[in-house]
Amino acid sequence: MICSECGNRVFFENLRCEVCSSFLGYAPDAQRMLAFEISDEDSWHRLGSEGPAYRPCANRKANGCNWMALSLSDHGLCLSCRTTQTIPALTKSENHGYWAALEQAKRRLFYTLIELGLPTPNKHEDPVNGLSFEFLEQMHPQQQVLTGHDEGVITLNIAEADDACREHIRLSMHEPSRTLLGHFRHEIGHYYWDRLVRDTPWATEYRSLFGDERADYDSALNTHYVWPALDWPQNFISAYASSHPWEDWAETWAHYLHLVDGLETAASWGTHLELPSPSGPALKVRPLDLNAESIRELIVLQWLPVSQFINAMDRSLGAHDSYPFIIVPPVIEKLDFIHRVVRAGSAGRVPTNFLPPD
Protein backbone atom coordinates (compact mmCIF):
# COMPACT_ATOMS: atom_id res chain seq x y z
CA MET A 1 0.00 0.00 0.00
CA ILE A 2 1.10 3.58 -0.55
CA CYS A 3 0.28 6.91 1.09
CA SER A 4 -2.11 8.81 -1.18
CA GLU A 5 -0.38 12.09 -0.27
CA CYS A 6 3.34 11.38 -0.76
CA GLY A 7 3.48 7.95 -2.42
CA ASN A 8 5.54 6.40 0.39
CA ARG A 9 5.06 2.71 1.14
CA VAL A 10 2.84 2.24 4.16
CA PHE A 11 1.59 -0.86 5.91
CA PHE A 12 -1.88 -2.18 6.56
CA GLU A 13 -1.83 -1.30 10.27
CA ASN A 14 -0.26 2.19 9.98
CA LEU A 15 -2.05 5.15 11.56
CA ARG A 16 0.33 7.79 10.18
CA CYS A 17 2.73 8.11 7.28
CA GLU A 18 6.32 8.18 8.55
CA VAL A 19 7.42 10.43 5.65
CA CYS A 20 4.77 13.16 5.31
CA SER A 21 3.13 12.70 8.76
CA SER A 22 -0.34 12.52 7.24
CA PHE A 23 -2.96 10.61 9.18
CA LEU A 24 -3.83 7.36 7.43
CA GLY A 25 -7.08 5.50 7.12
CA TYR A 26 -8.09 2.49 5.08
CA ALA A 27 -11.26 2.95 3.02
CA PRO A 28 -12.75 -0.55 2.54
CA ASP A 29 -15.20 0.59 -0.14
CA ALA A 30 -12.33 1.95 -2.26
CA GLN A 31 -9.82 -0.70 -1.07
CA ARG A 32 -7.20 2.03 -0.61
CA MET A 33 -5.11 3.53 2.16
CA LEU A 34 -5.89 7.26 2.18
CA ALA A 35 -4.08 10.23 3.70
CA PHE A 36 -5.89 12.84 5.78
CA GLU A 37 -5.29 16.14 7.51
CA ILE A 38 -7.12 16.87 10.76
CA SER A 39 -8.29 20.43 11.47
CA ASP A 40 -8.67 21.98 14.90
CA GLU A 41 -12.33 20.93 14.86
CA ASP A 42 -11.25 17.29 14.53
CA SER A 43 -12.53 17.26 10.97
CA TRP A 44 -10.79 14.90 8.57
CA HIS A 45 -9.85 16.33 5.16
CA ARG A 46 -8.82 13.89 2.45
CA LEU A 47 -5.41 14.54 0.86
CA GLY A 48 -3.81 13.58 -2.44
CA SER A 49 -6.88 12.24 -4.26
CA GLU A 50 -10.44 13.10 -5.15
CA GLY A 51 -13.37 11.12 -3.84
CA PRO A 52 -15.99 10.87 -1.11
CA ALA A 53 -15.50 12.20 2.40
CA TYR A 54 -14.70 9.83 5.26
CA ARG A 55 -14.58 9.87 9.02
CA PRO A 56 -12.48 7.59 11.24
CA CYS A 57 -13.92 4.53 12.90
CA ALA A 58 -15.11 5.34 16.42
CA ASN A 59 -12.70 2.66 17.69
CA ARG A 60 -9.60 4.41 16.36
CA LYS A 61 -8.56 5.70 19.79
CA ALA A 62 -9.92 2.72 21.71
CA ASN A 63 -8.15 -0.09 19.86
CA GLY A 64 -6.09 1.45 17.05
CA CYS A 65 -8.58 0.76 14.25
CA ASN A 66 -7.38 2.60 11.14
CA TRP A 67 -10.41 1.89 8.96
CA MET A 68 -12.73 4.64 7.78
CA ALA A 69 -16.48 5.03 7.36
CA LEU A 70 -18.17 7.18 4.75
CA SER A 71 -19.13 10.54 6.24
CA LEU A 72 -22.61 10.26 4.75
CA SER A 73 -23.26 6.90 6.43
CA ASP A 74 -25.14 6.50 9.68
CA HIS A 75 -22.40 4.33 11.17
CA GLY A 76 -19.85 5.46 13.72
CA LEU A 77 -17.97 2.19 13.35
CA CYS A 78 -16.19 0.81 10.29
CA LEU A 79 -17.34 -2.22 8.30
CA SER A 80 -15.21 -4.58 10.39
CA CYS A 81 -15.89 -3.17 13.85
CA ARG A 82 -19.66 -3.19 13.24
CA THR A 83 -19.53 -7.00 13.35
CA THR A 84 -18.10 -7.13 16.89
CA GLN A 85 -20.91 -7.86 19.33
CA THR A 86 -18.98 -8.47 22.56
CA ILE A 87 -15.57 -7.21 23.64
CA PRO A 88 -13.52 -8.24 26.69
CA ALA A 89 -13.86 -6.30 29.94
CA LEU A 90 -11.59 -3.28 29.62
CA THR A 91 -11.26 -2.91 33.37
CA LYS A 92 -8.30 -5.28 32.96
CA SER A 93 -5.36 -3.47 31.39
CA GLU A 94 -4.14 -6.51 29.43
CA ASN A 95 -7.52 -6.87 27.74
CA HIS A 96 -6.98 -3.62 25.84
CA GLY A 97 -4.08 -5.24 24.02
CA TYR A 98 -5.98 -8.48 23.43
CA TRP A 99 -8.96 -6.62 21.96
CA ALA A 100 -6.70 -4.57 19.69
CA ALA A 101 -4.92 -7.71 18.44
CA LEU A 102 -8.24 -9.47 17.76
CA GLU A 103 -9.64 -6.53 15.82
CA GLN A 104 -6.42 -6.16 13.84
CA ALA A 105 -6.57 -9.80 12.75
CA LYS A 106 -10.27 -9.42 11.90
CA ARG A 107 -9.55 -6.42 9.68
CA ARG A 108 -7.06 -8.53 7.73
CA LEU A 109 -9.75 -11.17 7.35
CA PHE A 110 -12.26 -8.62 6.07
CA TYR A 111 -9.72 -7.16 3.66
CA THR A 112 -9.45 -10.53 1.91
CA LEU A 113 -13.21 -11.14 1.95
CA ILE A 114 -13.72 -7.76 0.27
CA GLU A 115 -11.06 -8.62 -2.31
CA LEU A 116 -12.93 -11.85 -3.06
CA GLY A 117 -16.20 -9.99 -3.51
CA LEU A 118 -17.97 -11.96 -0.77
CA PRO A 119 -20.88 -10.44 1.15
CA THR A 120 -20.13 -9.57 4.79
CA PRO A 121 -23.44 -8.53 6.36
CA ASN A 122 -23.53 -7.93 10.09
CA LYS A 123 -26.17 -9.14 12.53
CA HIS A 124 -27.47 -5.62 13.22
CA GLU A 125 -28.44 -5.12 9.58
CA ASP A 126 -29.27 -8.74 8.75
CA PRO A 127 -30.13 -10.84 11.83
CA VAL A 128 -30.75 -13.96 9.70
CA ASN A 129 -27.68 -14.10 7.46
CA GLY A 130 -25.32 -11.68 9.17
CA LEU A 131 -22.05 -12.10 11.02
CA SER A 132 -21.15 -11.21 14.58
CA PHE A 133 -18.06 -11.80 16.69
CA GLU A 134 -17.95 -12.51 20.41
CA PHE A 135 -14.57 -11.95 22.09
CA LEU A 136 -14.97 -13.75 25.43
CA GLU A 137 -12.78 -14.25 28.47
CA GLN A 138 -12.67 -17.42 30.54
CA MET A 139 -13.40 -16.13 34.03
CA HIS A 140 -13.29 -19.40 36.01
CA PRO A 141 -11.32 -22.66 35.59
CA GLN A 142 -14.52 -24.67 35.28
CA GLN A 143 -15.90 -22.35 32.61
CA GLN A 144 -14.88 -23.15 29.05
CA VAL A 145 -14.79 -20.55 26.28
CA LEU A 146 -14.45 -22.43 23.02
CA THR A 147 -13.53 -20.79 19.75
CA GLY A 148 -16.14 -21.71 17.18
CA HIS A 149 -19.00 -20.78 14.86
CA ASP A 150 -22.76 -21.10 15.30
CA GLU A 151 -25.33 -19.60 12.89
CA GLY A 152 -23.14 -16.66 11.92
CA VAL A 153 -21.86 -16.00 15.46
CA ILE A 154 -18.10 -16.51 15.73
CA THR A 155 -16.71 -16.82 19.26
CA LEU A 156 -13.03 -16.40 20.07
CA ASN A 157 -11.41 -16.95 23.45
CA ILE A 158 -9.37 -13.79 24.07
CA ALA A 159 -6.58 -15.97 25.50
CA GLU A 160 -5.73 -16.69 21.85
CA ALA A 161 -4.50 -13.08 21.64
CA ASP A 162 -1.88 -13.86 24.30
CA ASP A 163 1.15 -15.10 22.34
CA ALA A 164 2.52 -17.20 25.22
CA CYS A 165 -0.86 -18.82 25.92
CA ARG A 166 -1.50 -19.53 22.24
CA GLU A 167 1.94 -21.10 21.83
CA HIS A 168 1.34 -23.30 24.87
CA ILE A 169 -1.94 -24.51 23.35
CA ARG A 170 -0.26 -25.06 19.98
CA LEU A 171 2.38 -27.30 21.54
CA SER A 172 -0.07 -29.21 23.71
CA MET A 173 -2.32 -29.84 20.69
CA HIS A 174 0.65 -30.84 18.50
CA GLU A 175 -0.30 -28.23 15.89
CA PRO A 176 2.28 -27.02 13.36
CA SER A 177 0.76 -23.53 13.35
CA ARG A 178 -1.74 -21.58 15.45
CA THR A 179 -2.34 -17.89 14.78
CA LEU A 180 -5.08 -15.36 15.46
CA LEU A 181 -5.59 -14.75 11.75
CA GLY A 182 -5.72 -18.49 11.16
CA HIS A 183 -8.56 -18.78 13.70
CA PHE A 184 -10.54 -16.06 11.96
CA ARG A 185 -10.00 -17.59 8.54
CA HIS A 186 -10.99 -21.06 9.76
CA GLU A 187 -14.17 -19.98 11.55
CA ILE A 188 -15.34 -17.76 8.70
CA GLY A 189 -15.02 -20.87 6.52
CA HIS A 190 -17.85 -22.47 8.50
CA TYR A 191 -19.96 -19.37 7.94
CA TYR A 192 -19.42 -19.42 4.18
CA TRP A 193 -20.08 -23.16 3.99
CA ASP A 194 -23.55 -22.39 5.31
CA ARG A 195 -23.93 -19.49 2.91
CA LEU A 196 -22.37 -20.91 -0.28
CA VAL A 197 -22.57 -24.72 -0.16
CA ARG A 198 -25.34 -25.96 2.13
CA ASP A 199 -28.40 -27.00 0.08
CA THR A 200 -26.95 -25.55 -3.13
CA PRO A 201 -25.93 -27.24 -6.42
CA TRP A 202 -22.39 -27.50 -5.00
CA ALA A 203 -23.37 -30.03 -2.33
CA THR A 204 -22.82 -33.17 -4.42
CA GLU A 205 -19.31 -32.20 -5.56
CA TYR A 206 -18.50 -31.03 -2.05
CA ARG A 207 -19.32 -34.46 -0.64
CA SER A 208 -17.26 -36.21 -3.31
CA LEU A 209 -14.17 -34.21 -2.24
CA PHE A 210 -14.62 -33.57 1.48
CA GLY A 211 -17.02 -36.33 2.55
CA ASP A 212 -20.59 -36.39 3.80
CA GLU A 213 -21.12 -33.65 6.37
CA ARG A 214 -24.23 -35.45 7.65
CA ALA A 215 -21.94 -37.78 9.62
CA ASP A 216 -22.37 -37.20 13.37
CA TYR A 217 -20.13 -34.25 14.22
CA ASP A 218 -19.60 -34.80 17.95
CA SER A 219 -18.87 -38.50 17.45
CA ALA A 220 -16.39 -37.71 14.67
CA LEU A 221 -14.51 -35.21 16.86
CA ASN A 222 -14.40 -37.62 19.79
CA THR A 223 -12.99 -40.31 17.52
CA HIS A 224 -10.41 -37.88 16.13
CA TYR A 225 -9.09 -36.94 19.57
CA VAL A 226 -8.90 -40.57 20.74
CA TRP A 227 -7.80 -42.28 17.50
CA PRO A 228 -6.58 -39.66 15.04
CA ALA A 229 -6.13 -40.85 11.47
CA LEU A 230 -2.45 -41.65 11.00
CA ASP A 231 -2.64 -41.40 7.21
CA TRP A 232 -4.14 -37.90 7.15
CA PRO A 233 -1.17 -36.32 5.24
CA GLN A 234 -2.22 -38.29 2.14
CA ASN A 235 -5.54 -36.43 1.76
CA PHE A 236 -5.76 -33.48 4.14
CA ILE A 237 -4.04 -30.16 4.80
CA SER A 238 -3.92 -30.85 8.56
CA ALA A 239 -4.69 -33.59 11.06
CA TYR A 240 -7.71 -31.63 12.31
CA ALA A 241 -9.08 -31.46 8.76
CA SER A 242 -9.42 -35.26 8.83
CA SER A 243 -11.83 -35.15 11.79
CA HIS A 244 -15.02 -34.27 9.88
CA PRO A 245 -15.97 -32.90 6.42
CA TRP A 246 -17.00 -29.56 7.96
CA GLU A 247 -13.55 -29.17 9.53
CA ASP A 248 -11.86 -30.25 6.30
CA TRP A 249 -13.72 -27.48 4.47
CA ALA A 250 -12.90 -24.87 7.13
CA GLU A 251 -9.21 -25.81 7.28
CA THR A 252 -8.90 -25.81 3.49
CA TRP A 253 -10.86 -22.55 3.26
CA ALA A 254 -8.38 -20.92 5.65
CA HIS A 255 -5.52 -22.04 3.42
CA TYR A 256 -7.28 -20.63 0.37
CA LEU A 257 -7.32 -17.24 2.12
CA HIS A 258 -3.64 -17.70 3.09
CA LEU A 259 -2.87 -18.32 -0.57
CA VAL A 260 -4.89 -15.33 -1.83
CA ASP A 261 -3.39 -12.86 0.64
CA GLY A 262 0.12 -14.31 0.49
CA LEU A 263 0.39 -14.13 -3.29
CA GLU A 264 -1.08 -10.61 -3.35
CA THR A 265 1.49 -9.42 -0.81
CA ALA A 266 4.40 -11.07 -2.61
CA ALA A 267 3.26 -9.66 -5.97
CA SER A 268 2.79 -6.14 -4.54
CA TRP A 269 6.46 -6.18 -3.47
CA GLY A 270 7.50 -7.22 -6.97
CA THR A 271 8.81 -10.57 -5.76
CA HIS A 272 10.91 -12.36 -8.37
CA LEU A 273 12.42 -15.74 -7.57
CA GLU A 274 15.37 -16.47 -9.83
CA LEU A 275 15.62 -20.07 -8.62
CA PRO A 276 12.18 -21.25 -7.47
CA SER A 277 13.47 -24.76 -8.12
CA PRO A 278 17.04 -25.96 -8.79
CA SER A 279 16.48 -26.46 -12.52
CA GLY A 280 13.27 -24.53 -13.18
CA PRO A 281 12.71 -21.13 -14.81
CA ALA A 282 12.62 -17.86 -12.88
CA LEU A 283 9.31 -16.90 -11.31
CA LYS A 284 7.65 -13.50 -11.23
CA VAL A 285 5.01 -13.78 -8.54
CA ARG A 286 1.49 -12.86 -9.60
CA PRO A 287 -1.60 -12.33 -7.44
CA LEU A 288 -4.36 -14.87 -7.70
CA ASP A 289 -6.56 -14.29 -10.73
CA LEU A 290 -9.96 -14.33 -9.07
CA ASN A 291 -11.60 -14.88 -12.46
CA ALA A 292 -9.49 -17.92 -13.33
CA GLU A 293 -11.56 -21.02 -13.99
CA SER A 294 -9.03 -23.16 -12.12
CA ILE A 295 -6.10 -22.49 -9.78
CA ARG A 296 -4.53 -25.96 -9.82
CA GLU A 297 -1.55 -24.86 -11.88
CA LEU A 298 -1.15 -21.60 -9.98
CA ILE A 299 -0.92 -23.46 -6.65
CA VAL A 300 1.96 -25.58 -7.95
CA LEU A 301 3.80 -22.92 -9.94
CA GLN A 302 3.23 -19.90 -7.68
CA TRP A 303 2.16 -20.68 -4.12
CA LEU A 304 4.42 -23.66 -3.44
CA PRO A 305 7.66 -21.83 -4.40
CA VAL A 306 6.60 -18.67 -2.53
CA SER A 307 5.70 -20.58 0.65
CA GLN A 308 8.96 -22.55 0.46
CA PHE A 309 10.91 -19.30 0.10
CA ILE A 310 9.11 -17.82 3.13
CA ASN A 311 9.95 -20.89 5.22
CA ALA A 312 13.59 -20.75 4.11
CA MET A 313 13.77 -17.11 5.24
CA ASP A 314 12.16 -18.03 8.58
CA ARG A 315 14.80 -20.67 9.20
CA SER A 316 17.57 -18.23 8.29
CA LEU A 317 16.25 -15.90 10.99
CA GLY A 318 15.88 -18.66 13.57
CA ALA A 319 12.06 -18.66 13.46
CA HIS A 320 9.49 -21.40 12.98
CA ASP A 321 8.18 -22.01 9.47
CA SER A 322 5.36 -19.59 8.70
CA TYR A 323 3.74 -22.15 6.42
CA PRO A 324 4.54 -25.62 7.83
CA PHE A 325 2.17 -27.48 5.53
CA ILE A 326 2.43 -29.85 2.58
CA ILE A 327 -0.12 -29.51 -0.21
CA VAL A 328 -0.83 -32.91 -1.76
CA PRO A 329 -2.93 -33.48 -4.94
CA PRO A 330 -6.25 -34.13 -3.09
CA VAL A 331 -5.81 -30.82 -1.24
CA ILE A 332 -5.13 -29.03 -4.53
CA GLU A 333 -8.47 -30.35 -5.79
CA LYS A 334 -10.22 -29.07 -2.65
CA LEU A 335 -8.58 -25.65 -2.93
CA ASP A 336 -9.63 -25.46 -6.56
CA PHE A 337 -13.19 -26.36 -5.61
CA ILE A 338 -13.28 -23.58 -3.00
CA HIS A 339 -11.97 -21.14 -5.60
CA ARG A 340 -14.75 -22.10 -8.00
CA VAL A 341 -17.38 -21.77 -5.26
CA VAL A 342 -16.09 -18.32 -4.28
CA ARG A 343 -15.85 -17.21 -7.91
CA ALA A 344 -19.42 -18.26 -8.69
CA GLY A 345 -20.83 -16.98 -5.41
CA SER A 346 -19.23 -13.54 -5.65
CA ALA A 347 -20.42 -13.21 -9.26
CA GLY A 348 -23.94 -14.32 -8.36
CA ARG A 349 -23.93 -17.12 -10.93
CA VAL A 350 -25.29 -19.79 -8.58
CA PRO A 351 -27.89 -19.71 -5.80
CA THR A 352 -26.56 -18.85 -2.35
CA ASN A 353 -28.09 -18.93 1.10
CA PHE A 354 -28.02 -15.17 1.59
CA LEU A 355 -31.78 -14.99 1.89
CA PRO A 356 -33.61 -11.81 2.87
CA PRO A 357 -34.68 -11.73 6.51
CA ASP A 358 -38.32 -12.53 7.29
N, C-alpha and C positions, 0 to 999 in steps of 0.2 A: 504494500500500500504506500501511497505517497501523500504528502501534505498538499492540499489544494491551493495553498498560498505560495509556498516556496519550492515545491517539487522535491523536498527532501524525503528519503525513505522513512516511514514511520511504521510502527507495529500495531497489531490489532488491539492491544490493551492500552496504548498510549493515551494520556489525557492532554498532553501538550507537546508541541513540536520543539525539539531540542535546538533547532537552528533559528527559526523565526519567532519562537515563543508564542505562537498562536495557540489558542485553545482548540482541542480536537474533539470531534464527535463523529461516530459512525452513523450514517443514515441508511437503515436497512432497506427502505423502499428504493433508494438509488444505488445501493450496494457500493458505497464510496465512503472514504474517510474525508471529512470536510473540516476546513479551518474556520475559526470564528474569532471575533473580537467582542469583548464584553464591555458595555458602557457602564457608567456609574449607576445607572438604574437597573443593573443586572440584566440588561437586554442583550441577547446574542445576535450579532450581525455577521452574516455569512461572508467569507472572504474568498477571493480567487476564482469564483465561478458563479454563474447565474443559476437561478433555480428557486424552489420554494423556500419559505422561512421555516426554521426549526427551533425547538427549545430543548434543553437537556432533560434527560430522564430525571424524575424526582429522586431517584436513588443515587445520583452522581456523588453527592457528598456522603451518603450513608454507607455505600459499599463500593464506590469507585466505578460505577457503571458509566461507560463513555458512549452509550447509544443515545440517539436523538429521537424525538417525536415531532411530527409535523405541528407547527404552531396552530394551524386551523383545526386540529383534532381536539376531541374532548378528553384525551387521555393525558394524565400527568406522568405516567410510566411508559417506558419504551415497549416495543413488541415483545421482547423477551421477559422483562420484569413483570408484565401484566399476567404472565402464566404462573407466577409464584403465589401460592395460596397461603402457605405457612412458613414462617422463618424461625430460626432458633431464638431463644430468649437472649436479648442483648444486654441483660443485666450482668451476664458473664463476659468479661473482656475478651476471652479467647474466641467466643462465638462470633464476634465481629469479623475476625479473620476467616473463620470457617464459612460464614455466609458469603463474604466477598469471593472466596475461592469457588464456591458452588455456583454463584451467579456468573463468574467469569467463564467457567467451563460450559455453562448452559448457553451463554452467548456464542461460543464457538460452535456448539451444536446447532443453534438456530441459523448461524451464518451458512452452514452447509445445507440445511433444509431449504433455505431461501434460494441458494444456488441451484438446487435440484428442482425448484419450482413446486415443492410440496406444500399443501395447505397446513397452516399452523394455528387453527382457531383456539381461543382460550375458553375456559369454562364460564367466564362471566358473559361472554357474547354468545356462546353456543354450549349450553349445559349438556346437550346430548352427545355431540361429537368432539367437544373441545378438550384441551389439555390443561392440566394443572399440576403443580409440583409442590410437594410437602417436604420441607427440610426439618426433620425431627431429631430430637436428642433423646438418647436412652437415659432416663432419670434414675432407674433402680436396676440392680443386677438381675432381678427376676423379670424385668420388663424387656421385651425384645423389640427392636426397631429394625425391620427387615427392608432392605432396598428391593423395590419391585414395582410392578404396574398392575393397575386394576381399573378397567373401564375409563381410561384416559387420565387417571390419577397416578402420577409417578412419585413414589416415596423414596427419599434417600436419607440414610442415617448420616448425620453431620460428622460422625467420627471418621467417615471416609475422607473428609477434608483435612484430617490430621495425618501428615505424611508418615509419622512414626507408627501410628495405629494402623494405617492402611497397609504399610509394609509388613507389619506383624501378621495381619490377616492373610496377606498374599503368601507369606511363607508357610503359615499353618495350613492353608488350603492347597498348597503345592501348585500355585498358579504362576505361569511364566510372566504375566503382566497384570497389573491392577491399577487403574488410573481413574481419576474423577471423570474425565472426558469419556473414557471407555464405558463407565457406568451409564452415563447419559445416552451414549449412542446405543448401548445394548437395550436399555429400557424403552427408548423411543421406537426400537424395532418391534417390540410387542404391540405398541400403539398402532404402528402402520400396518402390521399384519391384520389387525382388526379392521382397519380402514381400507386396505388395498387388496387383501387376499380372501378373507373370510367370506364365504357365500358368493364369490365372484367366479367368472370363467377361469381364473388362475388356479382354482383349488385343486383340480385334477393333476396338473403339472407339478404343483407344489408338493403334493403327496408322493409323486413318483420320485422326487429328488430328496425331500426332507423326511418323508414318512407320514404316517397318519396321525394327525394331531388329536384325534378322538381317543387315542390311548390314554388311560388314566394317568393324569399328571402327577398327583402325589405319590402314587405307587412307583412311577418311573423314576422320580427323584430319589425316593428311598432306596430303590435298587441301585441307582447310580452311586450313592454315597457308601453303600455297603459293598457292592461288587461292581466297581467301575469297569467299563469295557476296556480291555487291554489293547485291543486292536484299533482304537479310535483314530490314531494318526492316518490310517488308510482312507478314511472317508470324511473326517471332520476337521474343522479349524482349531478346535480345542477339545479337551476332555469333557468339559461341561456341555458342549454342543451335542455330545452323544447321548445326553440324558433323556431328551424328549424332543420331538420335532419343533415345538414352539421355541425351545432354547437353541436348537440348531439354527433356526431362522434368525433369532435375535443376535446370536453370536456372529453369524455370517453377515447380517445387516450392519453390525458395528464395523466389521472389517471393510465393507463396501464404503462406508463413510470415511474410514481411515484412508482408503485408497483414493477417494475423490479429493479429500483435503490435502493429503500428502503430495499427490501429483501436481495439484494446483500451486502449492507452495514452492515445490522444486522448480516448476516451470516459470513462476513469477521471478525467481532469482536467476533465471537463465542457465539452469544447471545443464552442463554438458559433460557426459562421462566418456572419456576417450577410450577406456578399456572396461566396458560393462561386463565383458567376459574375456578370458585370456586370448581367444582367437576371433572374437566377434567384431562387428563394425562399431564405430563410435555411436553414441546415443545422445540426441538432443531431447531432453525431457519435455513432454507435452502434457497439458491438462487433459483430463478425461473429456472426450467428446460426448456430451450428454445426449446427443441425437444419434450416436452410433447404434446400429442394430444389434451389435454384439461387442463385448469387451474381452472375449477370450484371448485374443492375440495381444491386446494391450496389456493385460495382466502379466503375461509372460515376458513381453518385450520391454515394458516400461516399469511396472510396479516392482517386479522381482529384483531387477538390478538396482533400482533406487532404494528399496528397503535393505538390500544387502550392503549397499554403500553406507547407509545410515548406521547400520549395526557395526560396520567396520570402524567408522568414526567413533562410535560409542566406546568400543573396546580400546581404541587408541587413547581415549581420554579417561580410561579406567572406570567406565560406567557400564551398567547393564544394557543389553540389547534393547533398543526402543521397540523393535518389532521381532520378538522371539517366536515367530510362527513359520510353519512350512505350509505352502499352498499346494495341495495335491490336485490331480485332475478332477475328482468329484467336487472339490470345493470351488474350483474354477467354474464348473457348471452351475453351482448354486449362486455364486457371485454374478454370473451372467444372467441368471434368471431374475435376481433382484434388480439388476440394471434394467431389464426389460419391463418389469413391473413398475418401477419408478418412472421410466420413460413414458409408458402408456398412461399411467395415472396422472402425471403432471400435465400431460397433453390432453387429458380428458377423452382418450380414445376408447377406454373401457369403463364399465360401471364401477363405481367405488361405493364405499359405505359412508360417505359424507352426506348423510341425509339431513334435510331440514328438520329443526326441532318441532315437536308437536305444538 
